[in-house]
Amino acid sequence: MRGKCIQIFKIKNKNLFLESEISLPEHCIELETFDSLLLATTSNFKRGPIERSYLYIINKNTQEIVSKTRTGGSWSKVAKKHPQKNLVFVSNWRSNNISIIDMENTKSPKIKQVIHCGNRPRGITFTPEGTVLVAGFYSRKLHFLKENRGKYQKSSKLVRFASKAYSGNMRDVLVTKNGKYAYVSNMGKNMVHKFDLEKKTFTKSTLVGKFPSSIRFLNNKENALLVSCRESNFIYFLDTKRMKIIGHSEKTSKKPTGLAPVPRGFLCTAFRSNTLEYHKISTNILV
C-alpha cells in the first residue's frame, strides 16, 4: 500500500524472488486475477471531493496497464470478477456501497450500477448460479445481490449471525463449488462460520485465532480452509467438514492478512511487517 506499487515475485527452490514492480499513483489495496488479466483496486484515502478510488486492469503477461477507471465509490477494497458475466463487483468501504463495472471492453470499462450495501461492505463472492454474497463488516450481516432484468437488487432477507447479541464483524466470504455452503470469517468474534445457502442459516461456528481476516480453500477438494489471524500471527488450518482446527503455520511476521494457495503450500502477506512469506505444508494436511 504505502509503496504504491504491485510487486511480482517468482518462487524458485522454496525461495521468493522479486521479478518486477508496477508503480501506481495511489495506495494499492486488493488484487484479483482472471485469465490473462490482473485487477487492482487503489485509493488515495482522502475524504470529500479530493477522494479518489480506481480499478486498474493490467495485462499479466506484459504488465502493462490496460485501463484505469473510477470505481464510483469511496475507499474501494475487494474487486471480484463475476464467473459468468463480464462484470466486476467492487466493495467500497467508506461509501457503503458496491460498484458493478462492465468490462465488456477492458480498455474502456464503464460503471453499470452502484448499489448501497449496508455498513462497510468487505468480502465478495458468488454462488454457481451467479448470486452475489457480500460480507458486511459493521452491518454484521451477509448481503445477497440478485439480478432482475439487468439490474442487481439487494435481498430484503439479510442474514445476521447471533442477531440478539453482538455478532462480530464479517470480513471475508467463500462459497463451495457445489453452491451448498459459504464460509465467513468473523474478525470481531474470532470465528469462522459455516453457512447453509439452501436453508439460509449458520450451521456451525469455530473459534480460530485472534482477528481472522482472509480465508482461502487450501486445495481443489475444498476440504480445508486457510485462515489468516492478524493478532495471533498464525495461519490456521480448518477442516471444512468437521469445522475443527487441524493445525497452524509457523509464526508469521506481524499481522498476516492476504493469502494465496500455491503447490504444496501457501503465500501470505504480513501487513505490519511489509513482508511476503512462503509456507510449505506437510502432505498429510493436503490429502
C-alpha positions in Angstrom: 0.0 0.0 0.0 2.5 2.6 1.2 4.9 1.7 -1.6 2.2 2.5 -4.2 3.1 -0.4 -6.4 2.3 -4.0 -7.4 5.2 -6.4 -7.0 5.6 -9.6 -9.0 7.5 -12.4 -7.4 8.8 -15.8 -8.6 9.0 -18.9 -6.4 12.1 -21.0 -7.1 13.6 -23.7 -4.8 11.4 -22.6 -1.9 12.6 -19.0 -2.2 10.9 -15.9 -3.3 12.5 -13.6 -5.8 11.3 -10.1 -6.7 10.9 -10.0 -10.5 9.4 -6.6 -11.2 7.2 -3.8 -10.0 4.3 -1.8 -11.4 4.1 1.7 -10.0 0.8 3.3 -9.3 -0.2 6.8 -8.2 -2.4 5.7 -5.3 -2.2 3.1 -2.5 -2.8 -0.4 -3.9 -5.4 -2.2 -1.8 -6.5 -5.6 -3.3 -5.6 -7.8 -6.2 -7.6 -10.3 -8.2 -6.5 -12.3 -11.3 -8.6 -14.0 -14.0 -7.5 -15.2 -17.4 -4.6 -13.0 -18.6 -5.7 -10.0 -16.6 -5.0 -8.6 -13.1 -7.5 -6.4 -11.3 -6.2 -3.9 -8.7 -8.2 -1.5 -6.5 -6.5 1.7 -5.3 -7.3 4.7 -3.2 -5.7 7.9 -2.0 -7.6 7.5 1.3 -8.7 11.1 1.2 -12.1 12.4 2.3 -14.6 14.6 0.4 -14.2 15.8 -3.2 -10.5 15.0 -3.4 -11.0 11.3 -2.6 -10.1 9.0 -5.5 -10.6 5.3 -5.8 -9.8 3.4 -9.0 -10.0 0.0 -10.6 -6.9 -0.9 -12.7 -6.9 -3.6 -15.4 -3.4 -4.9 -16.1 -2.1 -7.4 -18.6 -0.4 -10.1 -16.5 1.9 -11.1 -19.4 3.2 -7.7 -20.4 2.5 -6.0 -17.1 1.1 -3.0 -19.0 -1.9 -1.1 -17.6 -4.8 -1.7 -20.0 -7.2 0.8 -18.3 -7.9 2.8 -15.2 -11.4 3.8 -14.2 -13.0 5.5 -11.1 -15.0 2.9 -9.1 -17.8 5.2 -8.2 -17.3 4.6 -4.5 -15.0 5.7 -1.7 -12.1 3.7 -0.3 -12.6 0.7 -2.6 -11.5 -2.7 -1.3 -12.3 -6.0 -2.9 -12.7 -6.5 -6.7 -14.2 -9.8 -7.9 -15.0 -10.8 -11.5 -18.4 -12.4 -12.0 -17.9 -16.1 -13.1 -20.4 -15.9 -15.9 -20.6 -12.2 -16.9 -18.1 -9.5 -17.9 -18.8 -7.7 -14.7 -16.5 -6.7 -11.8 -18.0 -6.1 -8.3 -16.1 -3.7 -6.1 -16.8 -3.2 -2.3 -16.5 0.4 -1.3 -15.6 0.7 2.4 -16.4 4.3 3.2 -19.3 5.0 0.9 -21.1 1.7 2.0 -21.9 0.5 -1.5 -21.0 -2.0 -4.2 -19.9 -0.8 -7.7 -20.7 -3.0 -10.6 -18.4 -2.3 -13.5 -18.9 -3.5 -17.1 -15.7 -5.0 -18.5 -17.0 -5.9 -22.0 -14.4 -3.6 -23.3 -11.4 -3.9 -21.0 -9.8 -0.8 -22.5 -12.9 1.3 -21.6 -14.8 -0.2 -18.6 -18.0 1.5 -17.5 -19.8 1.8 -14.2 -23.1 -0.2 -14.7 -24.6 0.3 -11.3 -23.8 1.4 -7.7 -25.9 -0.2 -5.0 -26.0 0.6 -1.3 -24.9 -2.5 0.7 -25.1 -2.0 4.5 -22.3 -0.6 6.7 -18.8 -1.2 5.5 -19.1 -4.0 2.9 -15.9 -6.0 2.5 -15.7 -9.6 1.2 -17.4 -10.6 -2.1 -18.0 -14.0 -3.7 -20.6 -15.7 -6.0 -22.8 -18.8 -6.0 -22.6 -21.1 -9.0 -26.0 -19.5 -10.1 -24.5 -16.0 -10.0 -25.9 -14.7 -6.8 -23.5 -12.2 -5.2 -22.7 -12.6 -1.5 -21.2 -9.6 0.4 -19.8 -9.7 3.9 -20.9 -6.6 5.9 -18.2 -5.7 8.4 -20.2 -3.3 10.6 -23.6 -4.4 9.4 -22.6 -7.8 10.7 -24.7 -9.5 8.0 -24.5 -11.5 4.8 -26.0 -9.5 2.0 -27.3 -11.1 -1.2 -27.5 -9.3 -4.5 -29.5 -10.9 -7.3 -30.0 -9.8 -10.9 -33.5 -8.8 -12.1 -34.0 -7.6 -15.6 -30.4 -6.5 -16.0 -30.2 -4.7 -12.6 -28.9 -6.1 -9.3 -31.1 -5.8 -6.3 -30.2 -6.4 -2.6 -32.4 -9.0 -1.0 -34.5 -7.8 1.9 -33.8 -11.1 3.7 -30.4 -10.3 5.2 -28.8 -12.9 7.4 -27.1 -11.9 10.7 -25.1 -14.2 13.0 -26.4 -14.1 16.6 -28.9 -11.3 15.9 -29.8 -10.9 19.6 -26.3 -10.2 20.7 -23.1 -8.7 19.4 -22.4 -10.7 16.2 -18.9 -9.6 15.4 -17.6 -8.3 12.1 -17.9 -10.3 8.9 -14.8 -9.8 6.7 -14.3 -12.5 4.1 -16.6 -15.0 2.4 -16.2 -18.1 0.2 -18.7 -20.3 -1.5 -18.1 -24.0 -2.3 -18.1 -25.1 -5.9 -21.3 -27.1 -5.5 -23.0 -24.0 -4.0 -24.2 -25.7 -0.8 -22.2 -23.8 1.7 -20.5 -20.5 2.4 -17.7 -19.8 4.9 -17.3 -16.5 6.6 -14.5 -15.1 8.7 -15.7 -13.1 11.7 -13.0 -10.8 12.9 -15.0 -9.5 15.9 -15.8 -12.9 17.3 -12.5 -14.7 16.4 -14.6 -17.3 14.5 -15.2 -18.9 11.1 -18.8 -19.6 10.3 -20.3 -22.3 8.0 -23.5 -21.1 6.3 -26.1 -23.3 4.6 -27.0 -21.5 1.4 -30.2 -23.5 0.8 -31.5 -23.2 4.4 -30.1 -19.6 4.7 -28.8 -20.3 8.2 -25.5 -20.6 10.0 -24.9 -24.2 10.9 -21.6 -24.3 12.7 -19.1 -21.8 14.1 -15.5 -22.5 15.1 -13.1 -20.4 17.2 -9.8 -19.8 15.5 -7.0 -17.3 16.3 -7.4 -13.6 17.0 -8.8 -11.3 14.3 -9.4 -13.9 11.5 -9.0 -11.9 8.3 -8.7 -13.6 4.9 -9.9 -17.2 4.2 -9.0 -19.4 1.2 -9.6 -23.0 0.3 -6.3 -24.9 0.6 -6.9 -27.1 -2.4 -9.5 -28.0 -5.1 -11.0 -30.6 -2.8 -12.1 -27.7 -0.5 -11.5 -30.0 2.5 -9.5 -27.4 4.4 -9.5 -23.6 4.9 -6.6 -21.3 5.4 -7.4 -18.6 7.9 -5.0 -15.6 8.5 -5.3 -14.4 12.1 -3.9 -10.9 12.3 -3.4 -10.6 16.1 -2.2 -14.2 16.6 0.4 -14.1 13.8 -0.5 -17.6 12.6 -2.3 -19.1 9.7 -4.8 -21.7 10.9 -5.9 -24.8 9.1 -9.6 -25.6 9.4 -11.2 -28.9 8.4 -14.3 -27.7 6.5 -16.3 -30.9 7.1 -15.9 -31.2 10.8 -15.3 -27.5 11.3 -12.3 -28.3 13.5 -8.9 -26.7 13.7 -6.3 -29.2 12.5 -3.1 -27.2 12.8 -1.5 -23.9 12.1 1.6 -22.5 10.4 4.8 -21.4 12.0 4.6 -18.0 13.4 4.3 -15.4 10.7 5.5 -11.8 10.6 3.2 -9.1 12.1 -0.4 -9.1 11.0 -0.8 -11.8 8.4 -3.6 -10.8 6.0 -3.5 -11.8 2.3 -3.5 -15.5 1.3 -2.7 -17.3 -1.9 -2.5 -21.2 -2.1 0.4 -22.5 -4.2 1.5 -26.1 -4.8 2.5 -27.7 -1.5 1.9 -24.6 0.5 0.7 -21.0 0.5 1.8 -17.4 0.4 0.8 -14.8 2.9 1.4 -11.1 3.2 2.2 -9.6 6.6 0.5 -6.2 6.8 2.5 -4.6 9.6 5.9 -6.2 8.7 5.6 -5.4 4.9 6.7 -9.0 4.0 5.6 -11.8 1.7 6.1 -15.3 3.1 6.1 -18.8 1.5 5.0 -21.6 3.9 5.3 -25.2 3.0 2.6 -27.6 4.3 3.0 -31.3 5.2 1.3 -33.6 2.8 -1.0 -35.2 5.4 -3.0 -31.9 5.6 -3.3 -31.8 1.8 -5.0 -35.2 1.4 
